[in-house]
Amino acid sequence: MDYQDGLQARFIILVGGRLGLRRGEIAHIKEKWVNWRRSMIEIPIQEDYTKSKEKM
């Protein structure tokens, strides 16, 4: 296991175990969700995906 793999594994353990994020939240986390000033991760409300509807 190289450094990058170890870092990713520790991140998943931290946010999944300690912070309680779900699999989907971990898989799709964005840097803009992190509020560095408040030391919080703020996950936005789920929005419907409409891209496929726009193509119709």
PDB file of N, CA, C and O in Angstrom:
ATOM      1  N   MET A   1       0.853  -1.179   0.000  1.00  0.00           N
ATOM      2  CA  MET A   1       0.000   0.000   0.000  1.00  0.00           C
ATOM      3  C   MET A   1       0.892   1.233   0.000  1.00  0.00           C
ATOM      4  O   MET A   1       1.769   1.376   0.852  1.00  0.00           O
ATOM      5  N   ASP A   2       0.664   2.114  -0.952  1.00  0.00           N
ATOM      6  CA  ASP A   2       1.460   3.331  -1.006  1.00  0.00           C
ATOM      7  C   ASP A   2       0.820   4.431  -0.142  1.00  0.00           C
ATOM      8  O   ASP A   2      -0.231   4.228   0.466  1.00  0.00           O
ATOM      9  N   TYR A   3       1.467   5.575  -0.105  1.00  0.00           N
ATOM     10  CA  TYR A   3       1.013   6.675   0.746  1.00  0.00           C
ATOM     11  C   TYR A   3      -0.401   7.125   0.389  1.00  0.00           C
ATOM     12  O   TYR A   3      -1.228   7.337   1.276  1.00  0.00           O
ATOM     13  N   GLN A   4      -0.682   7.271  -0.917  1.00  0.00           N
ATOM     14  CA  GLN A   4      -1.998   7.750  -1.357  1.00  0.00           C
ATOM     15  C   GLN A   4      -3.108   6.784  -0.935  1.00  0.00           C
ATOM     16  O   GLN A   4      -4.160   7.218  -0.467  1.00  0.00           O
ATOM     17  N   ASP A   5      -2.879   5.476  -1.098  1.00  0.00           N
ATOM     18  CA  ASP A   5      -3.875   4.481  -0.687  1.00  0.00           C
ATOM     19  C   ASP A   5      -4.126   4.547   0.815  1.00  0.00           C
ATOM     20  O   ASP A   5      -5.270   4.464   1.264  1.00  0.00           O
ATOM     21  N   GLY A   6      -3.064   4.696   1.582  1.00  0.00           N
ATOM     22  CA  GLY A   6      -3.203   4.795   3.030  1.00  0.00           C
ATOM     23  C   GLY A   6      -3.973   6.033   3.456  1.00  0.00           C
ATOM     24  O   GLY A   6      -4.779   5.991   4.385  1.00  0.00           O
ATOM     25  N   LEU A   7      -3.712   7.141   2.761  1.00  0.00           N
ATOM     26  CA  LEU A   7      -4.420   8.385   3.066  1.00  0.00           C
ATOM     27  C   LEU A   7      -5.908   8.240   2.763  1.00  0.00           C
ATOM     28  O   LEU A   7      -6.748   8.674   3.551  1.00  0.00           O
ATOM     29  N   GLN A   8      -6.234   7.632   1.627  1.00  0.00           N
ATOM     30  CA  GLN A   8      -7.640   7.419   1.275  1.00  0.00           C
ATOM     31  C   GLN A   8      -8.330   6.492   2.276  1.00  0.00           C
ATOM     32  O   GLN A   8      -9.476   6.729   2.657  1.00  0.00           O
ATOM     33  N   ALA A   9      -7.644   5.453   2.693  1.00  0.00           N
ATOM     34  CA  ALA A   9      -8.224   4.521   3.662  1.00  0.00           C
ATOM     35  C   ALA A   9      -8.497   5.217   4.994  1.00  0.00           C
ATOM     36  O   ALA A   9      -9.556   5.015   5.589  1.00  0.00           O
ATOM     37  N   ARG A  10      -7.565   6.027   5.463  1.00  0.00           N
ATOM     38  CA  ARG A  10      -7.766   6.758   6.726  1.00  0.00           C
ATOM     39  C   ARG A  10      -8.913   7.759   6.605  1.00  0.00           C
ATOM     40  O   ARG A  10      -9.680   7.944   7.551  1.00  0.00           O
ATOM     41  N   PHE A  11      -9.032   8.407   5.440  1.00  0.00           N
ATOM     42  CA  PHE A  11     -10.125   9.349   5.218  1.00  0.00           C
ATOM     43  C   PHE A  11     -11.471   8.634   5.313  1.00  0.00           C
ATOM     44  O   PHE A  11     -12.386   9.118   5.980  1.00  0.00           O
ATOM     45  N   ILE A  12     -11.596   7.482   4.647  1.00  0.00           N
ATOM     46  CA  ILE A  12     -12.853   6.727   4.664  1.00  0.00           C
ATOM     47  C   ILE A  12     -13.200   6.277   6.078  1.00  0.00           C
ATOM     48  O   ILE A  12     -14.358   6.355   6.488  1.00  0.00           O
ATOM     49  N   ILE A  13     -12.218   5.815   6.813  1.00  0.00           N
ATOM     50  CA  ILE A  13     -12.454   5.383   8.192  1.00  0.00           C
ATOM     51  C   ILE A  13     -12.899   6.562   9.053  1.00  0.00           C
ATOM     52  O   ILE A  13     -13.823   6.434   9.857  1.00  0.00           O
ATOM     53  N   LEU A  14     -12.246   7.704   8.887  1.00  0.00           N
ATOM     54  CA  LEU A  14     -12.601   8.891   9.677  1.00  0.00           C
ATOM     55  C   LEU A  14     -14.006   9.375   9.370  1.00  0.00           C
ATOM     56  O   LEU A  14     -14.826   9.513  10.277  1.00  0.00           O
ATOM     57  N   VAL A  15     -14.296   9.637   8.088  1.00  0.00           N
ATOM     58  CA  VAL A  15     -15.601  10.222   7.770  1.00  0.00           C
ATOM     59  C   VAL A  15     -16.740   9.215   7.884  1.00  0.00           C
ATOM     60  O   VAL A  15     -17.875   9.592   8.173  1.00  0.00           O
ATOM     61  N   GLY A  16     -16.445   7.945   7.660  1.00  0.00           N
ATOM     62  CA  GLY A  16     -17.485   6.929   7.803  1.00  0.00           C
ATOM     63  C   GLY A  16     -17.709   6.534   9.249  1.00  0.00           C
ATOM     64  O   GLY A  16     -18.850   6.447   9.704  1.00  0.00           O
ATOM     65  N   GLY A  17     -16.646   6.299   9.960  1.00  0.00           N
ATOM     66  CA  GLY A  17     -16.755   5.831  11.338  1.00  0.00           C
ATOM     67  C   GLY A  17     -16.986   6.931  12.348  1.00  0.00           C
ATOM     68  O   GLY A  17     -17.938   6.884  13.127  1.00  0.00           O
ATOM     69  N   ARG A  18     -16.120   7.915  12.333  1.00  0.00           N
ATOM     70  CA  ARG A  18     -16.205   8.975  13.342  1.00  0.00           C
ATOM     71  C   ARG A  18     -17.278  10.009  13.040  1.00  0.00           C
ATOM     72  O   ARG A  18     -17.974  10.471  13.944  1.00  0.00           O
ATOM     73  N   LEU A  19     -17.411  10.376  11.758  1.00  0.00           N
ATOM     74  CA  LEU A  19     -18.353  11.442  11.405  1.00  0.00           C
ATOM     75  C   LEU A  19     -19.713  10.922  10.971  1.00  0.00           C
ATOM     76  O   LEU A  19     -20.681  11.681  10.922  1.00  0.00           O
ATOM     77  N   GLY A  20     -19.797   9.630  10.654  1.00  0.00           N
ATOM     78  CA  GLY A  20     -21.080   9.021  10.343  1.00  0.00           C
ATOM     79  C   GLY A  20     -21.601   9.249   8.933  1.00  0.00           C
ATOM     80  O   GLY A  20     -22.798   9.097   8.689  1.00  0.00           O
ATOM     81  N   LEU A  21     -20.723   9.612   7.997  1.00  0.00           N
ATOM     82  CA  LEU A  21     -21.185   9.789   6.625  1.00  0.00           C
ATOM     83  C   LEU A  21     -21.536   8.432   6.017  1.00  0.00           C
ATOM     84  O   LEU A  21     -20.935   7.414   6.358  1.00  0.00           O
ATOM     85  N   ARG A  22     -22.507   8.433   5.120  1.00  0.00           N
ATOM     86  CA  ARG A  22     -22.928   7.217   4.434  1.00  0.00           C
ATOM     87  C   ARG A  22     -22.059   6.993   3.199  1.00  0.00           C
ATOM     88  O   ARG A  22     -21.323   7.884   2.776  1.00  0.00           O
ATOM     89  N   ARG A  23     -22.154   5.789   2.627  1.00  0.00           N
ATOM     90  CA  ARG A  23     -21.335   5.429   1.457  1.00  0.00           C
ATOM     91  C   ARG A  23     -21.472   6.439   0.326  1.00  0.00           C
ATOM     92  O   ARG A  23     -20.468   6.888  -0.228  1.00  0.00           O
ATOM     93  N   GLY A  24     -22.692   6.797  -0.018  1.00  0.00           N
ATOM     94  CA  GLY A  24     -22.915   7.730  -1.117  1.00  0.00           C
ATOM     95  C   GLY A  24     -22.328   9.097  -0.849  1.00  0.00           C
ATOM     96  O   GLY A  24     -21.815   9.744  -1.762  1.00  0.00           O
ATOM     97  N   GLU A  25     -22.397   9.544   0.396  1.00  0.00           N
ATOM     98  CA  GLU A  25     -21.826  10.842   0.762  1.00  0.00           C
ATOM     99  C   GLU A  25     -20.309  10.806   0.655  1.00  0.00           C
ATOM    100  O   GLU A  25     -19.691  11.760   0.183  1.00  0.00           O
ATOM    101  N   ILE A  26     -19.714   9.705   1.092  1.00  0.00           N
ATOM    102  CA  ILE A  26     -18.259   9.563   1.002  1.00  0.00           C
ATOM    103  C   ILE A  26     -17.831   9.521  -0.463  1.00  0.00           C
ATOM    104  O   ILE A  26     -16.851  10.163  -0.842  1.00  0.00           O
ATOM    105  N   ALA A  27     -18.558   8.769  -1.285  1.00  0.00           N
ATOM    106  CA  ALA A  27     -18.195   8.609  -2.692  1.00  0.00           C
ATOM    107  C   ALA A  27     -18.312   9.910  -3.480  1.00  0.00           C
ATOM    108  O   ALA A  27     -17.595  10.101  -4.462  1.00  0.00           O
ATOM    109  N   HIS A  28     -19.203  10.802  -3.066  1.00  0.00           N
ATOM    110  CA  HIS A  28     -19.456  12.013  -3.842  1.00  0.00           C
ATOM    111  C   HIS A  28     -19.037  13.299  -3.147  1.00  0.00           C
ATOM    112  O   HIS A  28     -19.389  14.390  -3.597  1.00  0.00           O
ATOM    113  N   ILE A  29     -18.292  13.183  -2.058  1.00  0.00           N
ATOM    114  CA  ILE A  29     -17.929  14.382  -1.293  1.00  0.00           C
ATOM    115  C   ILE A  29     -17.174  15.378  -2.171  1.00  0.00           C
ATOM    116  O   ILE A  29     -16.340  15.000  -2.993  1.00  0.00           O
ATOM    117  N   LYS A  30     -17.483  16.641  -1.980  1.00  0.00           N
ATOM    118  CA  LYS A  30     -16.857  17.736  -2.720  1.00  0.00           C
ATOM    119  C   LYS A  30     -16.143  18.653  -1.733  1.00  0.00           C
ATOM    120  O   LYS A  30     -16.570  18.802  -0.588  1.00  0.00           O
ATOM    121  N   GLU A  31     -15.067  19.258  -2.183  1.00  0.00           N
ATOM    122  CA  GLU A  31     -14.317  20.155  -1.304  1.00  0.00           C
ATOM    123  C   GLU A  31     -15.173  21.325  -0.843  1.00  0.00           C
ATOM    124  O   GLU A  31     -14.995  21.821   0.270  1.00  0.00           O
ATOM    125  N   LYS A  32     -16.112  21.777  -1.693  1.00  0.00           N
ATOM    126  CA  LYS A  32     -16.947  22.927  -1.308  1.00  0.00           C
ATOM    127  C   LYS A  32     -17.892  22.587  -0.161  1.00  0.00           C
ATOM    128  O   LYS A  32     -18.478  23.495   0.429  1.00  0.00           O
ATOM    129  N   TRP A  33     -18.059  21.302   0.174  1.00  0.00           N
ATOM    130  CA  TRP A  33     -18.879  20.906   1.317  1.00  0.00           C
ATOM    131  C   TRP A  33     -18.162  21.174   2.644  1.00  0.00           C
ATOM    132  O   TRP A  33     -18.803  21.219   3.694  1.00  0.00           O
ATOM    133  N   VAL A  34     -16.857  21.349   2.604  1.00  0.00           N
ATOM    134  CA  VAL A  34     -16.064  21.522   3.828  1.00  0.00           C
ATOM    135  C   VAL A  34     -16.027  23.001   4.193  1.00  0.00           C
ATOM    136  O   VAL A  34     -15.560  23.839   3.421  1.00  0.00           O
ATOM    137  N   ASN A  35     -16.525  23.299   5.374  1.00  0.00           N
ATOM    138  CA  ASN A  35     -16.479  24.657   5.899  1.00  0.00           C
ATOM    139  C   ASN A  35     -15.281  24.710   6.847  1.00  0.00           C
ATOM    140  O   ASN A  35     -15.373  24.319   8.011  1.00  0.00           O
ATOM    141  N   TRP A  36     -14.162  25.198   6.327  1.00  0.00           N
ATOM    142  CA  TRP A  36     -12.914  25.205   7.095  1.00  0.00           C
ATOM    143  C   TRP A  36     -13.004  26.151   8.282  1.00  0.00           C
ATOM    144  O   TRP A  36     -12.408  25.893   9.328  1.00  0.00           O
ATOM    145  N   ARG A  37     -13.733  27.229   8.132  1.00  0.00           N
ATOM    146  CA  ARG A  37     -13.849  28.213   9.217  1.00  0.00           C
ATOM    147  C   ARG A  37     -14.547  27.609  10.430  1.00  0.00           C
ATOM    148  O   ARG A  37     -14.143  27.852  11.568  1.00  0.00           O
ATOM    149  N   ARG A  38     -15.611  26.810  10.185  1.00  0.00           N
ATOM    150  CA  ARG A  38     -16.373  26.206  11.281  1.00  0.00           C
ATOM    151  C   ARG A  38     -15.927  24.781  11.594  1.00  0.00           C
ATOM    152  O   ARG A  38     -16.452  24.157  12.516  1.00  0.00           O
ATOM    153  N   SER A  39     -14.957  24.257  10.827  1.00  0.00           N
ATOM    154  CA  SER A  39     -14.474  22.872  10.986  1.00  0.00           C
ATOM    155  C   SER A  39     -15.624  21.881  10.881  1.00  0.00           C
ATOM    156  O   SER A  39     -15.780  20.984  11.710  1.00  0.00           O
ATOM    157  N   MET A  40     -16.434  22.072   9.823  1.00  0.00           N
ATOM    158  CA  MET A  40     -17.598  21.223   9.621  1.00  0.00           C
ATOM    159  C   MET A  40     -17.703  20.795   8.160  1.00  0.00           C
ATOM    160  O   MET A  40     -17.230  21.484   7.256  1.00  0.00           O
ATOM    161  N   ILE A  41     -18.335  19.638   7.951  1.00  0.00           N
ATOM    162  CA  ILE A  41     -18.710  19.213   6.616  1.00  0.00           C
ATOM    163  C   ILE A  41     -20.206  19.455   6.504  1.00  0.00           C
ATOM    164  O   ILE A  41     -20.989  18.918   7.287  1.00  0.00           O
ATOM    165  N   GLU A  42     -20.597  20.260   5.532  1.00  0.00           N
ATOM    166  CA  GLU A  42     -22.000  20.606   5.347  1.00  0.00           C
ATOM    167  C   GLU A  42     -22.488  19.966   4.050  1.00  0.00           C
ATOM    168  O   GLU A  42     -22.178  20.452   2.963  1.00  0.00           O
ATOM    169  N   ILE A  43     -23.244  18.885   4.160  1.00  0.00           N
ATOM    170  CA  ILE A  43     -23.730  18.151   3.005  1.00  0.00           C
ATOM    171  C   ILE A  43     -25.028  18.801   2.541  1.00  0.00           C
ATOM    172  O   ILE A  43     -25.964  18.945   3.327  1.00  0.00           O
ATOM    173  N   PRO A  44     -25.092  19.197   1.263  1.00  0.00           N
ATOM    174  CA  PRO A  44     -26.303  19.857   0.778  1.00  0.00           C
ATOM    175  C   PRO A  44     -27.480  18.881   0.696  1.00  0.00           C
ATOM    176  O   PRO A  44     -27.299  17.664   0.653  1.00  0.00           O
ATOM    177  N   ILE A  45     -28.674  19.443   0.676  1.00  0.00           N
ATOM    178  CA  ILE A  45     -29.882  18.638   0.519  1.00  0.00           C
ATOM    179  C   ILE A  45     -29.851  17.989  -0.851  1.00  0.00           C
ATOM    180  O   ILE A  45     -29.451  18.620  -1.830  1.00  0.00           O
ATOM    181  N   GLN A  46     -30.265  16.745  -0.930  1.00  0.00           N
ATOM    182  CA  GLN A  46     -30.262  16.029  -2.204  1.00  0.00           C
ATOM    183  C   GLN A  46     -31.202  16.707  -3.184  1.00  0.00           C
ATOM    184  O   GLN A  46     -32.342  17.035  -2.854  1.00  0.00           O
ATOM    185  N   GLU A  47     -30.703  16.911  -4.393  1.00  0.00           N
ATOM    186  CA  GLU A  47     -31.514  17.503  -5.442  1.00  0.00           C
ATOM    187  C   GLU A  47     -31.755  16.462  -6.516  1.00  0.00           C
ATOM    188  O   GLU A  47     -30.905  15.604  -6.755  1.00  0.00           O
ATOM    189  N   ASP A  48     -32.908  16.529  -7.164  1.00  0.00           N
ATOM    190  CA  ASP A  48     -33.208  15.600  -8.246  1.00  0.00           C
ATOM    191  C   ASP A  48     -32.262  15.844  -9.407  1.00  0.00           C
ATOM    192  O   ASP A  48     -31.941  16.986  -9.737  1.00  0.00           O
ATOM    193  N   TYR A  49     -31.825  14.767 -10.016  1.00  0.00           N
ATOM    194  CA  TYR A  49     -30.940  14.854 -11.164  1.00  0.00           C
ATOM    195  C   TYR A  49     -31.806  15.008 -12.405  1.00  0.00           C
ATOM    196  O   TYR A  49     -32.554  14.094 -12.754  1.00  0.00           O
ATOM    197  N   THR A  50     -31.715  16.151 -13.075  1.00  0.00           N
ATOM    198  CA  THR A  50     -32.625  16.435 -14.189  1.00  0.00           C
ATOM    199  C   THR A  50     -31.938  16.430 -15.550  1.00  0.00           C
ATOM    200  O   THR A  50     -32.589  16.712 -16.557  1.00  0.00           O
ATOM    201  N   LYS A  51     -30.666  16.125 -15.612  1.00  0.00           N
ATOM    202  CA  LYS A  51     -29.940  16.185 -16.871  1.00  0.00           C
ATOM    203  C   LYS A  51     -30.579  15.263 -17.915  1.00  0.00           C
ATOM    204  O   LYS A  51     -30.753  15.666 -19.065  1.00  0.00           O
ATOM    205  N   SER A  52     -30.926  14.041 -17.531  1.00  0.00           N
ATOM    206  CA  SER A  52     -31.505  13.111 -18.486  1.00  0.00           C
ATOM    207  C   SER A  52     -32.898  13.579 -18.945  1.00  0.00           C
ATOM    208  O   SER A  52     -33.292  13.308 -20.079  1.00  0.00           O
ATOM    209  N   LYS A  53     -33.633  14.267 -18.088  1.00  0.00           N
ATOM    210  CA  LYS A  53     -34.945  14.774 -18.454  1.00  0.00           C
ATOM    211  C   LYS A  53     -34.837  15.912 -19.464  1.00  0.00           C
ATOM    212  O   LYS A  53     -35.727  16.087 -20.296  1.00  0.00           O
ATOM    213  N   GLU A  54     -33.751  16.692 -19.397  1.00  0.00           N
ATOM    214  CA  GLU A  54     -33.572  17.815 -20.308  1.00  0.00           C
ATOM    215  C   GLU A  54     -33.302  17.351 -21.736  1.00  0.00           C
ATOM    216  O   GLU A  54     -33.620  18.063 -22.689  1.00  0.00           O
ATOM    217  N   LYS A  55     -32.722  16.173 -21.892  1.00  0.00           N
ATOM    218  CA  LYS A  55     -32.417  15.653 -23.222  1.00  0.00           C
ATOM    219  C   LYS A  55     -33.651  15.180 -23.967  1.00  0.00           C
ATOM    220  O   LYS A  55     -33.619  15.050 -25.190  1.00  0.00           O
ATOM    221  N   MET A  56     -34.746  14.917 -23.248  1.00  0.00           N
ATOM    222  CA  MET A  56     -35.958  14.380 -23.883  1.00  0.00           C
ATOM    223  C   MET A  56     -36.702  15.412 -24.657  1.00  0.00           C
ATOM    224  O   MET A  56     -37.741  15.113 -25.246  1.00  0.00           O
TER     225      MET A  56
END
